[in-house]
Amino acid sequence: MRSDSFTALRPLLASQNLTAIVRQLLQHIQAQQDLNAFVNVYDQEIIANAAVVNQKIKENQGGPLAGMVVGLKDMIAYKDHPLQAGSKILTNYISPFDATVTERLLAADALIIGHQNCDEFGMGSSSENAYFGTVLNPLDKTRVAGGSSGGSAAAVKAKMCHVSIGTDTGGSVRQPAAFCGLVGLKPSYGRVSRHGLVAYASSFDTAGIFAHTVEDCASVLEVIAGPDAFDDTAADRAVPRYTNALTESGRYKVACLTGTLSHDGLQPEIKAHTLRSLELLKKEGHQVEHVHFGLLKYALPTYYILVNAEASTNLARFDGIRYGYRSSYATTLEEVYIKTRTEGFAKEVKKRIMLGSFVLSASQCETHYVKALKVRNLIKKALQDILNQYDFIILPTTTTTAFRVNSFANNPISMYWSDLYTVLASVAGLPAISLPNGVDNKDLPVGIQIIGNYFEEAKLLAFSSHFESIVK
């Protein structure tokens, strides 16, 4: 059991001072401000709350996450606290309600330490498109932490909190997890309520979990998953005891998508580590087969057409009238809309709104948007066909390890390709997890991704826990 996991800490809490533990985490945040992981830290509040939870633990009355210190991506609502989604346009906005995820964490006696930096409205793969500045990788400060939930990943890796809750639209939990050497879980679409998550692309957005271990992810998912009256897309399904399922063993049939290992942009060390792990699985008695997936090259364009279309409608609500930033240079209603959005949104968000508006326009809708919806269904069916024959799909999480800051400043299209392997599960709404899988020749973490079938998180987490043990 890893010493930096909450699971390892939990049995010790009854004999330790939780307030002292929280103060130590706050010291880590203060000492590593240059990482730019947090946009708001609720230090006095968490110290006061820690004293209350500490007493509950002493009296054996603590909830299932009592003492766990959690960070929230700056796209998750926390009542009476700022929420900006990494954007100027939500300046001075205070959330009047809790996201369902936040509400359930607090009810389980978790402690919220602050909001974490991210790409503006989740639009990015490096956490460089943030109003609050770039997030740096704790393992190498010349490199990015990944995106869009880069601050959440950096905070867990730098021991500023035990766990972070991010959002994953096309890989925004799994890719930063891979870059920072963490476990990053994206549940099935609908497994966790989206109520209180700032919307980017509503048919893709999913709350996800960063942790040091699979067991910590399982503990959190047990609490935050489940149906919600505030979100019609949240599945009306019972929530299993994911932590109990971790000990389940079996021999599984695993598919490796051949096209993912033959891609020209794949870093050689990532390919080598992936193949090594497949061999380890074979030695453990699992059946591993290489499977052709001909739709791989269509996944990324399909994803970007659809998410930009959804973003163009979701972000229409930010107009300077109802909440957030309003331009001081506007003199007419039309100018309020135009100037506020011009000044409030940064370049990447404007670009995606315009692209989304374009593909939804009357002259382009059939050619681009409708066609992308059809291809999405083809990808879903093809992946489902594979998962009807195999228990899991395995592929790298990313094509490269963490790249240097400003690597793609002059070529943003190239950065989109870093999402190539993560968008598959997002397009299909499948659960997926990124696990640490060694390091490259610069000691940068390599991630491996496991995709499971719809709502089979218990099985996915059990297999991931097994993988975690054999790779060590």
C-alpha positions in Angstrom: 0.0 0.0 0.0 1.4 3.4 -1.0 2.3 5.6 2.0 1.0 8.7 0.1 -2.5 7.3 -0.4 -5.5 8.2 1.7 -6.2 4.5 2.2 -2.8 4.2 4.0 -3.5 7.3 6.1 -7.1 6.5 7.2 -6.3 3.9 9.9 -3.9 6.4 11.5 -6.4 9.3 11.7 -7.9 8.2 15.1 -4.5 8.6 16.7 -3.4 11.7 14.8 -4.4 15.4 14.7 -6.3 16.0 11.4 -5.8 19.7 11.8 -2.0 19.2 11.8 -2.3 17.1 8.6 -4.3 19.8 6.9 -1.8 22.5 8.0 1.0 20.4 6.4 -0.9 20.2 3.1 -1.4 24.0 3.2 2.3 24.4 3.8 3.0 22.3 0.7 0.7 24.6 -1.3 2.4 27.7 0.0 5.9 26.3 -0.7 5.0 25.3 -4.2 3.1 28.3 -5.4 5.2 28.4 -8.6 3.4 25.3 -9.8 0.3 27.5 -10.1 -2.0 24.5 -9.2 -4.6 26.4 -7.2 -6.6 29.5 -8.0 -8.3 29.7 -4.6 -7.2 28.1 -1.3 -9.8 28.0 1.6 -7.2 27.7 4.4 -9.1 29.1 7.3 -12.3 27.3 6.4 -10.6 23.9 6.0 -8.8 24.3 9.3 -12.1 25.0 11.1 -13.8 22.1 9.3 -10.9 19.8 10.1 -11.4 20.3 13.8 -15.1 19.3 13.4 -14.3 16.2 11.4 -11.4 15.3 13.7 -13.8 15.1 16.6 -16.2 12.9 14.6 -13.3 10.5 13.9 -12.4 10.4 17.6 -16.0 9.5 18.4 -16.1 7.0 15.6 -18.8 9.0 13.9 -16.9 10.0 10.7 -18.3 9.5 7.3 -16.7 7.2 4.7 -14.2 9.9 3.5 -13.7 11.5 6.9 -10.3 13.3 6.8 -9.8 13.0 3.1 -8.6 16.4 1.8 -10.0 17.0 -1.7 -9.3 19.7 -4.3 -11.9 20.7 -6.9 -11.2 21.7 -10.5 -12.3 25.3 -11.1 -15.3 24.0 -13.0 -17.1 22.4 -10.1 -19.5 24.4 -8.0 -18.9 24.9 -4.2 -21.6 27.0 -2.5 -20.6 30.5 -1.5 -17.2 30.1 -3.1 -15.7 31.6 -6.4 -16.1 29.6 -9.6 -14.4 30.9 -12.8 -13.8 27.9 -15.0 -10.3 29.3 -15.6 -11.9 32.3 -17.4 -12.0 36.1 -17.1 -15.6 36.0 -18.1 -16.7 34.6 -14.7 -14.8 37.2 -12.6 -16.4 37.8 -9.2 -18.9 35.0 -9.7 -19.8 33.2 -6.5 -21.7 29.9 -6.8 -25.1 29.9 -5.0 -25.2 26.1 -4.8 -23.0 23.0 -4.5 -22.4 20.6 -7.4 -23.9 17.2 -6.6 -20.3 15.9 -6.4 -19.3 18.5 -3.9 -22.4 17.9 -1.8 -21.8 14.2 -1.6 -18.1 14.7 -0.7 -19.0 17.0 2.1 -21.7 14.7 3.4 -19.1 11.9 3.5 -16.9 14.3 5.7 -14.3 15.0 3.1 -12.6 18.4 3.4 -12.4 20.8 0.5 -9.1 22.6 0.4 -9.6 24.8 -2.7 -10.3 25.2 -6.4 -7.6 24.2 -8.9 -6.3 25.8 -12.0 -7.4 24.5 -15.5 -7.6 25.4 -19.2 -10.4 27.9 -19.7 -13.7 26.1 -19.7 -11.8 22.8 -20.0 -10.6 23.6 -23.5 -7.0 22.5 -23.7 -4.6 19.6 -23.3 -1.8 21.4 -21.3 -3.4 23.9 -18.8 -1.7 26.7 -20.7 -5.0 28.2 -21.8 -5.9 29.4 -18.3 -6.7 32.9 -17.3 -4.7 32.3 -14.1 -1.6 31.2 -16.0 0.1 27.9 -16.9 0.2 25.0 -14.5 3.7 23.4 -14.2 4.5 19.7 -13.8 5.8 19.0 -10.2 8.2 16.4 -11.7 9.8 18.9 -14.1 8.8 22.5 -14.0 9.8 23.1 -17.6 7.0 20.8 -18.6 3.2 21.0 -18.5 1.0 19.1 -16.1 -1.4 18.2 -18.8 -4.9 19.5 -19.4 -7.4 20.5 -18.9 -7.4 19.4 -15.3 -3.7 20.2 -14.9 -4.0 22.0 -11.6 -5.9 19.0 -10.1 -3.2 16.6 -11.2 -0.3 18.8 -10.1 -1.9 19.3 -6.6 -2.2 15.6 -5.9 1.3 14.8 -7.2 2.8 17.6 -5.2 1.0 16.4 -2.0 -1.2 19.4 -1.7 -4.3 17.3 -1.2 -5.1 13.6 -1.1 -7.4 13.5 -4.1 -8.7 15.9 -6.7 -11.9 15.9 -8.6 -11.5 17.0 -12.2 -13.7 16.9 -15.3 -13.0 14.7 -18.3 -14.5 15.7 -21.7 -12.0 14.1 -24.0 -9.2 13.0 -21.7 -8.9 15.9 -19.3 -8.4 13.6 -16.3 -6.6 10.7 -17.9 -4.0 12.7 -19.8 -2.8 14.9 -16.8 -2.8 11.7 -14.7 -0.4 10.1 -17.2 1.8 13.2 -17.4 2.1 13.4 -13.6 2.3 9.7 -12.8 -1.1 9.3 -11.1 -4.2 7.2 -11.3 -6.9 9.0 -13.3 -10.4 7.6 -13.6 -13.2 8.7 -16.0 -16.4 6.8 -15.1 -19.1 5.9 -17.6 -21.1 8.9 -18.9 -24.0 9.1 -16.5 -22.4 7.3 -13.6 -21.7 10.6 -11.8 -24.0 13.6 -11.9 -23.0 16.6 -14.0 -25.1 18.9 -11.9 -22.9 21.9 -10.8 -20.2 21.2 -13.4 -19.6 24.1 -15.7 -20.7 22.8 -19.1 -18.3 22.4 -22.0 -19.8 19.7 -24.1 -22.8 18.2 -22.3 -22.9 14.8 -24.0 -19.2 14.2 -23.1 -18.5 16.0 -19.8 -17.8 13.6 -16.9 -16.5 14.2 -13.4 -13.3 12.2 -12.8 -10.9 11.4 -10.0 -7.2 11.9 -9.5 -5.5 9.8 -6.8 -2.3 8.0 -6.0 -3.9 4.6 -6.0 -6.8 2.7 -7.5 -8.3 2.0 -4.1 -8.5 5.8 -3.4 -10.4 6.2 -6.6 -12.8 3.4 -5.7 -13.4 5.0 -2.3 -14.4 8.3 -3.8 -16.5 6.9 -6.7 -18.6 5.0 -4.1 -19.5 8.4 -2.6 -20.0 10.6 -5.7 -21.7 8.1 -8.1 -25.4 7.5 -8.4 -28.7 8.9 -9.7 -29.5 12.6 -9.1 -32.8 14.4 -9.5 -31.0 17.5 -10.8 -29.4 15.6 -13.7 -31.6 13.6 -16.1 -28.4 12.1 -17.7 -27.3 10.5 -14.4 -28.1 6.8 -14.6 -30.7 5.4 -12.3 -28.5 2.5 -11.2 -27.5 1.3 -7.8 -23.9 2.1 -6.8 -21.8 -1.0 -6.1 -19.3 -1.1 -3.2 -16.3 -0.6 -5.5 -13.8 -1.0 -2.7 -15.1 -4.5 -1.9 -14.8 -5.5 -5.5 -11.1 -4.7 -5.6 -10.2 -8.1 -4.2 -12.1 -9.9 -6.9 -9.7 -11.9 -9.1 -10.1 -13.6 -12.5 -8.5 -14.3 -15.8 -9.5 -11.8 -18.4 -9.6 -11.5 -22.1 -7.9 -8.2 -23.2 -7.9 -6.5 -26.5 -5.0 -4.2 -27.6 -5.8 -1.9 -30.5 -3.1 -2.4 -33.0 -3.4 1.0 -34.6 -2.5 2.7 -31.3 0.9 1.0 -31.2 1.8 1.7 -34.8 1.0 5.4 -34.9 3.8 7.5 -36.2 3.6 10.0 -33.4 3.9 7.4 -30.6 7.0 7.9 -28.4 9.1 4.7 -28.5 9.3 4.3 -24.7 5.6 4.4 -24.4 5.2 1.6 -27.0 7.9 -0.4 -25.2 6.3 0.0 -21.8 2.8 -0.9 -23.2 4.1 -4.1 -24.8 6.0 -5.0 -21.6 2.8 -4.6 -19.6 0.9 -6.8 -22.0 3.5 -9.5 -21.6 3.2 -9.2 -17.8 -0.5 -9.7 -18.2 0.1 -12.8 -20.3 2.4 -14.2 -17.7 -0.4 -13.7 -15.1 -2.7 -15.9 -17.2 -4.7 -13.3 -19.0 -5.5 -13.7 -22.7 -4.1 -10.7 -24.7 -4.9 -10.3 -28.3 -4.2 -7.5 -30.8 -7.3 -6.2 -32.5 -7.6 -4.0 -35.6 -9.8 -0.9 -35.0 -10.2 0.9 -38.4 -12.1 3.9 -37.0 -9.2 5.2 -34.9 -8.3 8.0 -37.3 -11.9 9.3 -37.3 -12.2 9.6 -33.5 -10.4 12.9 -33.1 -12.1 14.9 -35.8 -15.4 13.5 -34.7 -14.7 14.5 -31.2 -13.7 18.1 -32.0 -16.6 18.7 -34.4 -19.1 17.6 -31.7 -17.6 19.2 -28.7 -17.1 22.6 -30.4 -20.7 22.5 -31.6 -21.9 21.8 -28.0 -19.5 24.4 -26.6 -20.9 27.1 -28.9 -24.3 26.7 -27.5 -23.3 26.1 -23.8 -21.1 29.2 -23.7 -23.9 31.4 -25.1 -25.1 32.0 -21.6 -21.9 34.0 -20.8 -23.0 37.4 -22.1 -22.3 39.9 -19.4 -26.0 40.2 -18.4 -26.7 37.6 -15.9 -23.4 37.0 -14.0 -19.7 37.3 -14.2 -17.6 39.9 -16.1 -19.3 42.8 -18.0 -17.3 45.1 -20.2 -17.1 48.7 -18.9 -16.8 50.0 -22.4 -20.3 49.1 -23.6 -22.9 51.7 -24.1 -25.7 49.7 -25.8 -27.1 46.2 -25.2 -25.5 44.9 -28.3 -22.1 46.2 -27.2 -22.5 44.6 -23.8 -22.8 41.2 -25.6 -20.0 41.8 -28.1 -17.5 43.6 -25.9 -18.0 41.4 -22.9 -17.4 38.2 -24.9 -14.5 39.8 -26.8 -12.8 40.8 -23.6 -13.9 37.9 -21.4 -13.0 34.9 -23.6 -9.5 34.1 -24.5 -8.2 33.1 -28.0 -8.7 29.3 -27.7 -12.3 29.6 -26.4 -13.2 32.1 -29.1 -11.8 29.8 -31.8 -13.8 26.8 -30.6 -17.0 28.8 -30.3 -16.6 30.0 -33.9 -15.8 26.6 -35.1 -18.8 25.2 -33.3 -21.1 27.9 -34.7 -19.7 27.2 -38.2 -20.4 23.4 -38.1 -23.9 24.1 -36.8 -24.7 26.7 -39.5 -27.4 25.9 -42.0 -24.9 25.4 -44.9 -22.5 23.1 -42.9 -24.7 21.2 -40.4 -25.4 18.2 -42.6 -21.8 18.1 -44.0 -20.1 18.3 -40.6 -22.2 18.0 -37.5 -24.7 15.4 -38.7 -22.0 13.3 -40.3 -19.9 13.5 -37.0 -22.9 12.2 -35.1 -23.2 9.2 -37.5 -19.5 8.5 -37.1 -19.8 8.7 -33.3 -22.4 6.0 -33.5 -20.2 3.9 -35.6 -17.3 4.2 -33.1 -19.6 3.4 -30.2 -20.8 0.2 -32.0 -17.3 -0.8 -33.0 -16.0 -0.5 -29.5 -19.1 -2.2 -28.1 -18.5 -5.1 -30.5 -14.9 -5.5 -29.2 -16.1 -5.3 -25.6 -18.7 -8.0 -26.3 -15.8 -10.3 -27.0 -13.2 -9.0 -24.6 -13.3 -7.8 -21.0 -11.1 -4.7 -21.5 -9.4 -2.6 -24.2 -5.8 -1.6 -23.5 -3.9 1.2 -25.2 -1.5 4.0 -24.2 -3.0 7.0 -22.5 -1.0 9.5 -24.5 1.3 9.6 -27.6 4.1 11.3 -25.6 5.1 12.0 -22.1 4.7 15.5 -20.6 5.9 18.0 -23.2 7.7 21.3 -22.5 5.7 24.5 -21.8 5.0 26.5 -25.1 5.8 23.4 -27.2 2.8 24.0 -29.4 2.5 27.8 -29.1 2.8 28.2 -32.9 1.1 25.0 -33.9 -2.0 24.4 -31.7 -3.4 21.8 -34.1 -0.5 19.4 -33.2 -1.6 19.6 -29.5 -5.0 18.3 -30.4 -3.3 15.0 -31.4 -2.3 14.5 -27.7 -6.0 13.6 -27.2 -5.9 10.8 -29.8 -6.0 7.9 -27.4 -8.3 9.4 -24.8 -11.1 10.6 -27.0 -12.2 7.0 -27.9 -13.7 6.3 -24.5 -15.2 9.8 -24.4 -16.9 9.5 -27.8 -18.4 6.2 -26.7 -19.2 7.2 -23.1 -17.2 4.3 -21.7 -15.4 4.1 -18.4 -11.6 4.4 -18.7 -8.7 4.7 -16.3 -5.0 5.8 -16.8 -2.5 4.0 -14.6 1.3 4.7 -14.1 3.3 2.4 -16.3 7.0 3.2 -15.8 9.0 6.2 -17.0 10.8 7.3 -20.1 14.5 8.0 -20.5 14.0 11.4 -18.9 12.3 9.9 -15.9 8.9 11.3 -17.0 5.9 9.1 -16.2 4.3 6.9 -18.9 0.6 6.1 -18.7 -1.4 3.1 -19.8 -5.2 3.3 -20.4 -7.7 0.6 -19.7 -11.2 0.9 -21.1 -14.1 -1.1 -19.7 -17.7 -1.7 -20.6 -20.6 0.6 -19.7 -21.1 0.8 -15.9 -18.6 -1.9 -15.2 -16.5 0.3 -13.1 -16.3 -2.4 -10.4 -14.7 -4.8 -12.8 -12.5 -2.1 -14.3 -11.2 -1.0 -10.9 -10.5 -4.6 -9.7 -8.5 -5.3 -12.9 -6.7 -2.0 -12.5 -5.8 -2.8 -8.9 -4.4 -6.2 -10.1 -2.5 -4.4 -12.9 -1.1 -1.9 -10.3 0.3 -4.8 -8.2 2.0 -6.6 -11.0 3.5 -3.6 -12.7 5.1 -2.6 -9.4 
